[in-house]
Amino acid sequence: MKNIGQMMKQAQQMQARMAEMQAKLDQVEMTGASGGGMVQVTLNGKGEMRRVKIDPALVDPKDVEVLEDLILAAANDAKAKVEAHVSGEMAKLTGGLQLPPGIKLPF
């Protein structure tokens, strides 16, 4: 029974650390860029978009498609950075313990 009590205590500690990490993710910001930095998208650690910055030189009403593609590329770049950051934080939290496939934390 001693082992079960210890496992429960460890689970509670991990739950507390997980809640702390989720709160910190709201403060983390990652910026993705495309077009040589002419388009930048900033997301928080939870994947919520915070800012979009577009160099005015890119704004051409006759060629909106290029701008749309650059925004999409920058958003995907930012998302990849957020996912890498979250993965690293989760590895620290779980001590390198791999989660089963399909489980994505914290969201």
Biopython code that builds the backbone (N, CA, C, O; Angstrom):
import numpy as np
from Bio.PDB.StructureBuilder import StructureBuilder

atoms = [
    (1, "MET", "N", (0.806, -1.195, 0.000)),
    (1, "MET", "CA", (0.000, 0.000, 0.000)),
    (1, "MET", "C", (0.849, 1.258, 0.000)),
    (1, "MET", "O", (0.417, 2.311, -0.470)),
    (2, "LYS", "N", (2.033, 1.145, 0.519)),
    (2, "LYS", "CA", (2.922, 2.306, 0.582)),
    (2, "LYS", "C", (3.227, 2.828, -0.816)),
    (2, "LYS", "O", (3.297, 4.039, -1.023)),
    (3, "ASN", "N", (3.409, 1.922, -1.778)),
    (3, "ASN", "CA", (3.708, 2.325, -3.151)),
    (3, "ASN", "C", (2.539, 3.065, -3.796)),
    (3, "ASN", "O", (2.758, 4.018, -4.544)),
    (4, "ILE", "N", (1.311, 2.649, -3.523)),
    (4, "ILE", "CA", (0.135, 3.318, -4.089)),
    (4, "ILE", "C", (0.037, 4.743, -3.554)),
    (4, "ILE", "O", (-0.259, 5.675, -4.301)),
    (5, "GLY", "N", (0.285, 4.902, -2.263)),
    (5, "GLY", "CA", (0.264, 6.239, -1.658)),
    (5, "GLY", "C", (1.313, 7.137, -2.273)),
    (5, "GLY", "O", (1.070, 8.317, -2.526)),
    (6, "GLN", "N", (2.486, 6.565, -2.510)),
    (6, "GLN", "CA", (3.575, 7.337, -3.128)),
    (6, "GLN", "C", (3.226, 7.694, -4.570)),
    (6, "GLN", "O", (3.507, 8.805, -5.021)),
    (7, "MET", "N", (2.618, 6.761, -5.290)),
    (7, "MET", "CA", (2.222, 7.040, -6.672)),
    (7, "MET", "C", (1.169, 8.146, -6.718)),
    (7, "MET", "O", (1.219, 9.006, -7.597)),
    (8, "MET", "N", (0.233, 8.136, -5.799)),
    (8, "MET", "CA", (-0.804, 9.173, -5.748)),
    (8, "MET", "C", (-0.181, 10.535, -5.458)),
    (8, "MET", "O", (-0.575, 11.545, -6.042)),
    (9, "LYS", "N", (0.778, 10.552, -4.564)),
    (9, "LYS", "CA", (1.457, 11.806, -4.225)),
    (9, "LYS", "C", (2.200, 12.340, -5.446)),
    (9, "LYS", "O", (2.149, 13.537, -5.728)),
    (10, "GLN", "N", (2.889, 11.458, -6.173)),
    (10, "GLN", "CA", (3.601, 11.866, -7.376)),
    (10, "GLN", "C", (2.635, 12.368, -8.442)),
    (10, "GLN", "O", (2.932, 13.338, -9.139)),
    (11, "ALA", "N", (1.490, 11.720, -8.572)),
    (11, "ALA", "CA", (0.486, 12.144, -9.552)),
    (11, "ALA", "C", (-0.044, 13.533, -9.202)),
    (11, "ALA", "O", (-0.250, 14.358, -10.092)),
    (12, "GLN", "N", (-0.263, 13.791, -7.934)),
    (12, "GLN", "CA", (-0.736, 15.108, -7.502)),
    (12, "GLN", "C", (0.321, 16.180, -7.773)),
    (12, "GLN", "O", (-0.007, 17.289, -8.197)),
    (13, "GLN", "N", (1.585, 15.845, -7.527)),
    (13, "GLN", "CA", (2.668, 16.792, -7.786)),
    (13, "GLN", "C", (2.755, 17.094, -9.283)),
    (13, "GLN", "O", (2.940, 18.244, -9.683)),
    (14, "MET", "N", (2.620, 16.049, -10.106)),
    (14, "MET", "CA", (2.685, 16.255, -11.547)),
    (14, "MET", "C", (1.501, 17.104, -12.012)),
    (14, "MET", "O", (1.657, 17.957, -12.886)),
    (15, "GLN", "N", (0.342, 16.881, -11.444)),
    (15, "GLN", "CA", (-0.836, 17.669, -11.793)),
    (15, "GLN", "C", (-0.617, 19.139, -11.443)),
    (15, "GLN", "O", (-0.995, 20.019, -12.216)),
    (16, "ALA", "N", (-0.020, 19.409, -10.307)),
    (16, "ALA", "CA", (0.261, 20.788, -9.904)),
    (16, "ALA", "C", (1.278, 21.421, -10.852)),
    (16, "ALA", "O", (1.126, 22.577, -11.245)),
    (17, "ARG", "N", (2.312, 20.665, -11.220)),
    (17, "ARG", "CA", (3.319, 21.193, -12.157)),
    (17, "ARG", "C", (2.703, 21.429, -13.533)),
    (17, "ARG", "O", (3.071, 22.385, -14.216)),
    (18, "MET", "N", (1.772, 20.574, -13.947)),
    (18, "MET", "CA", (1.094, 20.731, -15.232)),
    (18, "MET", "C", (0.276, 22.023, -15.237)),
    (18, "MET", "O", (0.304, 22.772, -16.213)),
    (19, "ALA", "N", (-0.450, 22.285, -14.153)),
    (19, "ALA", "CA", (-1.249, 23.508, -14.059)),
    (19, "ALA", "C", (-0.344, 24.737, -14.103)),
    (19, "ALA", "O", (-0.681, 25.741, -14.732)),
    (20, "GLU", "N", (0.787, 24.657, -13.445)),
    (20, "GLU", "CA", (1.750, 25.769, -13.456)),
    (20, "GLU", "C", (2.294, 25.993, -14.866)),
    (20, "GLU", "O", (2.425, 27.132, -15.316)),
    (21, "MET", "N", (2.611, 24.892, -15.562)),
    (21, "MET", "CA", (3.132, 25.012, -16.921)),
    (21, "MET", "C", (2.085, 25.635, -17.842)),
    (21, "MET", "O", (2.423, 26.478, -18.673)),
    (22, "GLN", "N", (0.827, 25.235, -17.709)),
    (22, "GLN", "CA", (-0.226, 25.785, -18.554)),
    (22, "GLN", "C", (-0.382, 27.284, -18.318)),
    (22, "GLN", "O", (-0.624, 28.035, -19.263)),
    (23, "ALA", "N", (-0.249, 27.720, -17.090)),
    (23, "ALA", "CA", (-0.334, 29.153, -16.788)),
    (23, "ALA", "C", (0.832, 29.900, -17.424)),
    (23, "ALA", "O", (0.659, 31.012, -17.922)),
    (24, "LYS", "N", (2.004, 29.305, -17.410)),
    (24, "LYS", "CA", (3.179, 29.941, -18.012)),
    (24, "LYS", "C", (3.062, 30.020, -19.537)),
    (24, "LYS", "O", (3.554, 30.964, -20.154)),
    (25, "LEU", "N", (2.404, 29.018, -20.142)),
    (25, "LEU", "CA", (2.273, 29.000, -21.602)),
    (25, "LEU", "C", (1.491, 30.206, -22.116)),
    (25, "LEU", "O", (1.682, 30.632, -23.255)),
    (26, "ASP", "N", (0.629, 30.745, -21.296)),
    (26, "ASP", "CA", (-0.132, 31.925, -21.694)),
    (26, "ASP", "C", (0.787, 33.141, -21.854)),
    (26, "ASP", "O", (0.479, 34.067, -22.603)),
    (27, "GLN", "N", (1.918, 33.126, -21.141)),
    (27, "GLN", "CA", (2.856, 34.250, -21.167)),
    (27, "GLN", "C", (3.930, 34.103, -22.259)),
    (27, "GLN", "O", (4.519, 35.093, -22.692)),
    (28, "VAL", "N", (4.174, 32.869, -22.696)),
    (28, "VAL", "CA", (5.205, 32.608, -23.710)),
    (28, "VAL", "C", (4.711, 33.077, -25.068)),
    (28, "VAL", "O", (3.546, 32.880, -25.412)),
    (29, "GLU", "N", (5.593, 33.694, -25.838)),
    (29, "GLU", "CA", (5.237, 34.084, -27.204)),
    (29, "GLU", "C", (6.317, 33.597, -28.163)),
    (29, "GLU", "O", (7.512, 33.719, -27.894)),
    (30, "MET", "N", (5.869, 33.043, -29.285)),
    (30, "MET", "CA", (6.760, 32.586, -30.341)),
    (30, "MET", "C", (6.340, 33.280, -31.628)),
    (30, "MET", "O", (5.152, 33.377, -31.935)),
    (31, "THR", "N", (7.330, 33.762, -32.379)),
    (31, "THR", "CA", (7.044, 34.466, -33.624)),
    (31, "THR", "C", (7.568, 33.656, -34.798)),
    (31, "THR", "O", (8.730, 33.249, -34.828)),
    (32, "GLY", "N", (6.692, 33.434, -35.758)),
    (32, "GLY", "CA", (7.067, 32.779, -37.009)),
    (32, "GLY", "C", (7.159, 33.841, -38.086)),
    (32, "GLY", "O", (6.484, 34.869, -38.020)),
    (33, "ALA", "N", (7.992, 33.590, -39.067)),
    (33, "ALA", "CA", (8.193, 34.583, -40.125)),
    (33, "ALA", "C", (8.238, 33.914, -41.484)),
    (33, "ALA", "O", (8.530, 32.725, -41.608)),
    (34, "SER", "N", (7.942, 34.707, -42.497)),
    (34, "SER", "CA", (8.070, 34.261, -43.882)),
    (34, "SER", "C", (8.421, 35.467, -44.726)),
    (34, "SER", "O", (8.371, 36.603, -44.256)),
    (35, "GLY", "N", (8.778, 35.216, -45.975)),
    (35, "GLY", "CA", (9.136, 36.314, -46.868)),
    (35, "GLY", "C", (10.334, 37.086, -46.368)),
    (35, "GLY", "O", (10.394, 38.309, -46.502)),
    (36, "GLY", "N", (11.290, 36.375, -45.790)),
    (36, "GLY", "CA", (12.483, 37.043, -45.281)),
    (36, "GLY", "C", (12.175, 37.965, -44.114)),
    (36, "GLY", "O", (12.860, 38.969, -43.918)),
    (37, "GLY", "N", (11.152, 37.636, -43.340)),
    (37, "GLY", "CA", (10.779, 38.430, -42.176)),
    (37, "GLY", "C", (9.787, 39.534, -42.488)),
    (37, "GLY", "O", (9.439, 40.321, -41.607)),
    (38, "MET", "N", (9.326, 39.603, -43.734)),
    (38, "MET", "CA", (8.386, 40.658, -44.103)),
    (38, "MET", "C", (6.987, 40.400, -43.549)),
    (38, "MET", "O", (6.186, 41.325, -43.415)),
    (39, "VAL", "N", (6.699, 39.145, -43.229)),
    (39, "VAL", "CA", (5.438, 38.794, -42.581)),
    (39, "VAL", "C", (5.795, 38.043, -41.300)),
    (39, "VAL", "O", (6.564, 37.083, -41.331)),
    (40, "GLN", "N", (5.233, 38.487, -40.171)),
    (40, "GLN", "CA", (5.493, 37.848, -38.893)),
    (40, "GLN", "C", (4.164, 37.598, -38.178)),
    (40, "GLN", "O", (3.276, 38.451, -38.154)),
    (41, "VAL", "N", (4.060, 36.404, -37.599)),
    (41, "VAL", "CA", (2.876, 36.036, -36.824)),
    (41, "VAL", "C", (3.367, 35.585, -35.459)),
    (41, "VAL", "O", (4.267, 34.751, -35.357)),
    (42, "THR", "N", (2.771, 36.142, -34.408)),
    (42, "THR", "CA", (3.148, 35.795, -33.039)),
    (42, "THR", "C", (1.991, 35.066, -32.369)),
    (42, "THR", "O", (0.853, 35.533, -32.364)),
    (43, "LEU", "N", (2.320, 33.894, -31.797)),
    (43, "LEU", "CA", (1.352, 33.089, -31.058)),
    (43, "LEU", "C", (1.807, 32.967, -29.611)),
    (43, "LEU", "O", (3.001, 33.041, -29.319)),
    (44, "ASN", "N", (0.849, 32.780, -28.706)),
    (44, "ASN", "CA", (1.253, 32.471, -27.336)),
    (44, "ASN", "C", (1.484, 30.963, -27.237)),
    (44, "ASN", "O", (1.287, 30.233, -28.208)),
    (45, "GLY", "N", (1.897, 30.511, -26.075)),
    (45, "GLY", "CA", (2.220, 29.103, -25.883)),
    (45, "GLY", "C", (1.040, 28.168, -26.007)),
    (45, "GLY", "O", (1.212, 26.952, -26.085)),
    (46, "LYS", "N", (-0.164, 28.728, -26.025)),
    (46, "LYS", "CA", (-1.360, 27.908, -26.197)),
    (46, "LYS", "C", (-1.831, 27.905, -27.648)),
    (46, "LYS", "O", (-2.865, 27.318, -27.967)),
    (47, "GLY", "N", (-1.077, 28.558, -28.523)),
    (47, "GLY", "CA", (-1.411, 28.572, -29.941)),
    (47, "GLY", "C", (-2.367, 29.673, -30.341)),
    (47, "GLY", "O", (-2.850, 29.687, -31.473)),
    (48, "GLU", "N", (-2.652, 30.602, -29.431)),
    (48, "GLU", "CA", (-3.553, 31.713, -29.742)),
    (48, "GLU", "C", (-2.759, 32.839, -30.400)),
    (48, "GLU", "O", (-1.694, 33.226, -29.919)),
    (49, "MET", "N", (-3.294, 33.361, -31.515)),
    (49, "MET", "CA", (-2.594, 34.410, -32.249)),
    (49, "MET", "C", (-2.634, 35.711, -31.454)),
    (49, "MET", "O", (-3.688, 36.131, -30.974)),
    (50, "ARG", "N", (-1.476, 36.337, -31.324)),
    (50, "ARG", "CA", (-1.362, 37.592, -30.586)),
    (50, "ARG", "C", (-1.136, 38.789, -31.499)),
    (50, "ARG", "O", (-1.688, 39.866, -31.270)),
    (51, "ARG", "N", (-0.312, 38.596, -32.547)),
    (51, "ARG", "CA", (0.021, 39.708, -33.438)),
    (51, "ARG", "C", (0.291, 39.206, -34.847)),
    (51, "ARG", "O", (0.732, 38.076, -35.060)),
    (52, "VAL", "N", (0.012, 40.086, -35.800)),
    (52, "VAL", "CA", (0.399, 39.872, -37.191)),
    (52, "VAL", "C", (1.073, 41.160, -37.633)),
    (52, "VAL", "O", (0.528, 42.250, -37.461)),
    (53, "LYS", "N", (2.258, 41.026, -38.201)),
    (53, "LYS", "CA", (2.990, 42.200, -38.674)),
    (53, "LYS", "C", (3.302, 41.983, -40.152)),
    (53, "LYS", "O", (3.871, 40.959, -40.531)),
    (54, "ILE", "N", (2.925, 42.953, -40.980)),
    (54, "ILE", "CA", (3.126, 42.850, -42.426)),
    (54, "ILE", "C", (3.875, 44.083, -42.898)),
    (54, "ILE", "O", (3.462, 45.211, -42.630)),
    (55, "ASP", "N", (4.980, 43.863, -43.603)),
    (55, "ASP", "CA", (5.730, 44.974, -44.186)),
    (55, "ASP", "C", (4.846, 45.644, -45.239)),
    (55, "ASP", "O", (4.335, 44.966, -46.130)),
    (56, "PRO", "N", (4.659, 46.955, -45.149)),
    (56, "PRO", "CA", (3.798, 47.654, -46.106)),
    (56, "PRO", "C", (4.194, 47.445, -47.573)),
    (56, "PRO", "O", (3.353, 47.567, -48.463)),
    (57, "ALA", "N", (5.454, 47.134, -47.824)),
    (57, "ALA", "CA", (5.896, 46.913, -49.204)),
    (57, "ALA", "C", (5.213, 45.699, -49.833)),
    (57, "ALA", "O", (5.164, 45.582, -51.058)),
    (58, "LEU", "N", (4.694, 44.806, -49.013)),
    (58, "LEU", "CA", (4.026, 43.603, -49.532)),
    (58, "LEU", "C", (2.576, 43.846, -49.934)),
    (58, "LEU", "O", (1.982, 43.030, -50.639)),
    (59, "VAL", "N", (2.017, 44.941, -49.500)),
    (59, "VAL", "CA", (0.593, 45.182, -49.728)),
    (59, "VAL", "C", (0.380, 45.676, -51.163)),
    (59, "VAL", "O", (0.647, 46.829, -51.502)),
    (60, "ASP", "N", (-0.112, 44.751, -51.984)),
    (60, "ASP", "CA", (-0.418, 45.042, -53.381)),
    (60, "ASP", "C", (-1.817, 44.504, -53.656)),
    (60, "ASP", "O", (-2.009, 43.290, -53.718)),
    (61, "PRO", "N", (-2.795, 45.392, -53.822)),
    (61, "PRO", "CA", (-4.173, 44.935, -54.016)),
    (61, "PRO", "C", (-4.345, 43.990, -55.207)),
    (61, "PRO", "O", (-5.308, 43.225, -55.260)),
    (62, "LYS", "N", (-3.422, 44.042, -56.152)),
    (62, "LYS", "CA", (-3.515, 43.178, -57.335)),
    (62, "LYS", "C", (-2.931, 41.795, -57.095)),
    (62, "LYS", "O", (-3.134, 40.885, -57.899)),
    (63, "ASP", "N", (-2.201, 41.628, -55.984)),
    (63, "ASP", "CA", (-1.544, 40.347, -55.724)),
    (63, "ASP", "C", (-1.759, 39.921, -54.269)),
    (63, "ASP", "O", (-0.801, 39.714, -53.524)),
    (64, "VAL", "N", (-3.001, 39.796, -53.886)),
    (64, "VAL", "CA", (-3.361, 39.423, -52.518)),
    (64, "VAL", "C", (-2.960, 37.979, -52.222)),
    (64, "VAL", "O", (-2.647, 37.654, -51.077)),
    (65, "GLU", "N", (-2.963, 37.124, -53.216)),
    (65, "GLU", "CA", (-2.661, 35.706, -53.017)),
    (65, "GLU", "C", (-1.272, 35.494, -52.417)),
    (65, "GLU", "O", (-1.107, 34.637, -51.549)),
    (66, "VAL", "N", (-0.283, 36.245, -52.856)),
    (66, "VAL", "CA", (1.074, 36.112, -52.311)),
    (66, "VAL", "C", (1.075, 36.469, -50.824)),
    (66, "VAL", "O", (1.682, 35.769, -50.014)),
    (67, "LEU", "N", (0.401, 37.550, -50.475)),
    (67, "LEU", "CA", (0.331, 37.967, -49.081)),
    (67, "LEU", "C", (-0.376, 36.902, -48.232)),
    (67, "LEU", "O", (0.061, 36.605, -47.121)),
    (68, "GLU", "N", (-1.454, 36.336, -48.748)),
    (68, "GLU", "CA", (-2.164, 35.275, -48.028)),
    (68, "GLU", "C", (-1.258, 34.074, -47.791)),
    (68, "GLU", "O", (-1.256, 33.500, -46.702)),
    (69, "ASP", "N", (-0.489, 33.693, -48.806)),
    (69, "ASP", "CA", (0.432, 32.561, -48.667)),
    (69, "ASP", "C", (1.513, 32.849, -47.634)),
    (69, "ASP", "O", (1.883, 31.966, -46.860)),
    (70, "LEU", "N", (2.019, 34.073, -47.616)),
    (70, "LEU", "CA", (3.059, 34.442, -46.660)),
    (70, "LEU", "C", (2.521, 34.447, -45.224)),
    (70, "LEU", "O", (3.222, 34.044, -44.296)),
    (71, "ILE", "N", (1.292, 34.899, -45.046)),
    (71, "ILE", "CA", (0.681, 34.893, -43.709)),
    (71, "ILE", "C", (0.504, 33.457, -43.245)),
    (71, "ILE", "O", (0.806, 33.135, -42.096)),
    (72, "LEU", "N", (0.025, 32.604, -44.113)),
    (72, "LEU", "CA", (-0.150, 31.196, -43.778)),
    (72, "LEU", "C", (1.189, 30.551, -43.402)),
    (72, "LEU", "O", (1.269, 29.811, -42.421)),
    (73, "ALA", "N", (2.223, 30.829, -44.173)),
    (73, "ALA", "CA", (3.546, 30.259, -43.894)),
    (73, "ALA", "C", (4.084, 30.751, -42.552)),
    (73, "ALA", "O", (4.652, 29.972, -41.787)),
    (74, "ALA", "N", (3.907, 32.040, -42.266)),
    (74, "ALA", "CA", (4.375, 32.585, -40.993)),
    (74, "ALA", "C", (3.608, 31.985, -39.819)),
    (74, "ALA", "O", (4.200, 31.683, -38.782)),
    (75, "ALA", "N", (2.300, 31.811, -39.972)),
    (75, "ALA", "CA", (1.486, 31.217, -38.906)),
    (75, "ALA", "C", (1.914, 29.773, -38.654)),
    (75, "ALA", "O", (2.004, 29.345, -37.504)),
    (76, "ASN", "N", (2.174, 29.031, -39.710)),
    (76, "ASN", "CA", (2.621, 27.645, -39.553)),
    (76, "ASN", "C", (4.002, 27.578, -38.906)),
    (76, "ASN", "O", (4.269, 26.678, -38.110)),
    (77, "ASP", "N", (4.879, 28.522, -39.243)),
    (77, "ASP", "CA", (6.204, 28.585, -38.635)),
    (77, "ASP", "C", (6.079, 28.850, -37.136)),
    (77, "ASP", "O", (6.749, 28.205, -36.330)),
    (78, "ALA", "N", (5.223, 29.798, -36.765)),
    (78, "ALA", "CA", (5.010, 30.108, -35.349)),
    (78, "ALA", "C", (4.431, 28.904, -34.619)),
    (78, "ALA", "O", (4.839, 28.598, -33.499)),
    (79, "LYS", "N", (3.482, 28.221, -35.250)),
    (79, "LYS", "CA", (2.856, 27.047, -34.634)),
    (79, "LYS", "C", (3.889, 25.955, -34.375)),
    (79, "LYS", "O", (3.880, 25.326, -33.317)),
    (80, "ALA", "N", (4.774, 25.731, -35.335)),
    (80, "ALA", "CA", (5.822, 24.713, -35.160)),
    (80, "ALA", "C", (6.734, 25.079, -33.986)),
    (80, "ALA", "O", (7.153, 24.203, -33.229)),
    (81, "LYS", "N", (7.038, 26.360, -33.836)),
    (81, "LYS", "CA", (7.885, 26.799, -32.721)),
    (81, "LYS", "C", (7.174, 26.601, -31.386)),
    (81, "LYS", "O", (7.789, 26.171, -30.411)),
    (82, "VAL", "N", (5.886, 26.912, -31.341)),
    (82, "VAL", "CA", (5.110, 26.721, -30.111)),
    (82, "VAL", "C", (5.079, 25.241, -29.753)),
    (82, "VAL", "O", (5.292, 24.878, -28.597)),
    (83, "GLU", "N", (4.816, 24.385, -30.735)),
    (83, "GLU", "CA", (4.746, 22.938, -30.475)),
    (83, "GLU", "C", (6.080, 22.401, -29.972)),
    (83, "GLU", "O", (6.113, 21.552, -29.081)),
    (84, "ALA", "N", (7.183, 22.893, -30.544)),
    (84, "ALA", "CA", (8.510, 22.456, -30.088)),
    (84, "ALA", "C", (8.752, 22.907, -28.646)),
    (84, "ALA", "O", (9.299, 22.155, -27.840)),
    (85, "HIS", "N", (8.345, 24.124, -28.330)),
    (85, "HIS", "CA", (8.518, 24.640, -26.979)),
    (85, "HIS", "C", (7.687, 23.827, -25.980)),
    (85, "HIS", "O", (8.187, 23.428, -24.928)),
    (86, "VAL", "N", (6.431, 23.587, -26.313)),
    (86, "VAL", "CA", (5.546, 22.824, -25.431)),
    (86, "VAL", "C", (6.086, 21.408, -25.239)),
    (86, "VAL", "O", (6.061, 20.874, -24.130)),
    (87, "SER", "N", (6.572, 20.808, -26.315)),
    (87, "SER", "CA", (7.134, 19.460, -26.232)),
    (87, "SER", "C", (8.335, 19.432, -25.288)),
    (87, "SER", "O", (8.481, 18.510, -24.486)),
    (88, "GLY", "N", (9.187, 20.441, -25.389)),
    (88, "GLY", "CA", (10.345, 20.526, -24.499)),
    (88, "GLY", "C", (9.939, 20.707, -23.050)),
    (88, "GLY", "O", (10.523, 20.093, -22.157)),
    (89, "GLU", "N", (8.939, 21.550, -22.810)),
    (89, "GLU", "CA", (8.454, 21.765, -21.449)),
    (89, "GLU", "C", (7.811, 20.497, -20.894)),
    (89, "GLU", "O", (7.980, 20.176, -19.717)),
    (90, "MET", "N", (7.074, 19.777, -21.739)),
    (90, "MET", "CA", (6.449, 18.530, -21.298)),
    (90, "MET", "C", (7.514, 17.484, -20.956)),
    (90, "MET", "O", (7.363, 16.727, -19.997)),
    (91, "ALA", "N", (8.583, 17.448, -21.742)),
    (91, "ALA", "CA", (9.660, 16.493, -21.469)),
    (91, "ALA", "C", (10.295, 16.789, -20.111)),
    (91, "ALA", "O", (10.639, 15.874, -19.363)),
    (92, "LYS", "N", (10.448, 18.082, -19.802)),
    (92, "LYS", "CA", (10.988, 18.457, -18.487)),
    (92, "LYS", "C", (10.031, 18.011, -17.386)),
    (92, "LYS", "O", (10.455, 17.484, -16.357)),
    (93, "LEU", "N", (8.747, 18.225, -17.610)),
    (93, "LEU", "CA", (7.724, 17.923, -16.615)),
    (93, "LEU", "C", (7.610, 16.428, -16.349)),
    (93, "LEU", "O", (7.486, 16.003, -15.201)),
    (94, "THR", "N", (7.653, 15.639, -17.407)),
    (94, "THR", "CA", (7.455, 14.193, -17.260)),
    (94, "THR", "C", (8.767, 13.444, -17.077)),
    (94, "THR", "O", (8.771, 12.218, -16.967)),
    (95, "GLY", "N", (9.875, 14.166, -17.043)),
    (95, "GLY", "CA", (11.161, 13.507, -16.868)),
    (95, "GLY", "C", (11.530, 12.636, -18.050)),
    (95, "GLY", "O", (12.217, 11.628, -17.887)),
    (96, "GLY", "N", (11.081, 13.014, -19.243)),
    (96, "GLY", "CA", (11.388, 12.259, -20.449)),
    (96, "GLY", "C", (10.430, 11.116, -20.716)),
    (96, "GLY", "O", (10.568, 10.422, -21.723)),
    (97, "LEU", "N", (9.460, 10.903, -19.835)),
    (97, "LEU", "CA", (8.467, 9.851, -20.024)),
    (97, "LEU", "C", (7.638, 10.174, -21.261)),
    (97, "LEU", "O", (7.042, 11.247, -21.349)),
    (98, "GLN", "N", (7.599, 9.260, -22.202)),
    (98, "GLN", "CA", (6.853, 9.466, -23.435)),
    (98, "GLN", "C", (5.368, 9.212, -23.198)),
    (98, "GLN", "O", (4.989, 8.200, -22.608)),
    (99, "LEU", "N", (4.534, 10.139, -23.662)),
    (99, "LEU", "CA", (3.087, 9.958, -23.557)),
    (99, "LEU", "C", (2.612, 9.042, -24.684)),
    (99, "LEU", "O", (3.232, 8.992, -25.747)),
    (100, "PRO", "N", (1.536, 8.331, -24.459)),
    (100, "PRO", "CA", (0.998, 7.452, -25.516)),
    (100, "PRO", "C", (0.634, 8.266, -26.759)),
    (100, "PRO", "O", (0.277, 9.438, -26.645)),
    (101, "PRO", "N", (0.720, 7.661, -27.935)),
    (101, "PRO", "CA", (0.360, 8.373, -29.169)),
    (101, "PRO", "C", (-1.068, 8.907, -29.104)),
    (101, "PRO", "O", (-1.969, 8.250, -28.583)),
    (102, "GLY", "N", (-1.256, 10.096, -29.637)),
    (102, "GLY", "CA", (-2.576, 10.696, -29.660)),
    (102, "GLY", "C", (-2.872, 11.600, -28.479)),
    (102, "GLY", "O", (-3.824, 12.379, -28.521)),
    (103, "ILE", "N", (-2.068, 11.508, -27.420)),
    (103, "ILE", "CA", (-2.295, 12.387, -26.270)),
    (103, "ILE", "C", (-1.439, 13.628, -26.461)),
    (103, "ILE", "O", (-0.210, 13.565, -26.499)),
    (104, "LYS", "N", (-2.125, 14.754, -26.581)),
    (104, "LYS", "CA", (-1.445, 16.027, -26.756)),
    (104, "LYS", "C", (-1.775, 16.899, -25.560)),
    (104, "LYS", "O", (-2.934, 17.248, -25.336)),
    (105, "LEU", "N", (-0.771, 17.243, -24.807)),
    (105, "LEU", "CA", (-0.965, 18.097, -23.655)),
    (105, "LEU", "C", (-0.196, 19.385, -23.883)),
    (105, "LEU", "O", (0.838, 19.349, -24.550)),
    (106, "PRO", "N", (-0.630, 20.487, -23.381)),
    (106, "PRO", "CA", (-1.753, 20.725, -22.495)),
    (106, "PRO", "C", (-3.042, 21.024, -23.223)),
    (106, "PRO", "O", (-4.044, 21.292, -22.561)),
    (107, "PHE", "N", (-3.084, 20.996, -24.566)),
    (107, "PHE", "CA", (-4.347, 21.299, -25.235)),
    (107, "PHE", "C", (-4.704, 20.264, -26.249)),
    (107, "PHE", "O", (-5.742, 20.372, -26.903)),
]
sb = StructureBuilder()
sb.init_structure("model")
sb.init_model(0)
sb.init_chain("A")
sb.init_seg("    ")
for serial, (resi, resn, name, xyz) in enumerate(atoms, 1):
    if name == "N":
        sb.init_residue(resn, " ", resi, " ")
    sb.init_atom(name, np.array(xyz, "f"), 0.0, 1.0, " ", f" {name:<3s}", serial, name[0])
structure = sb.get_structure()
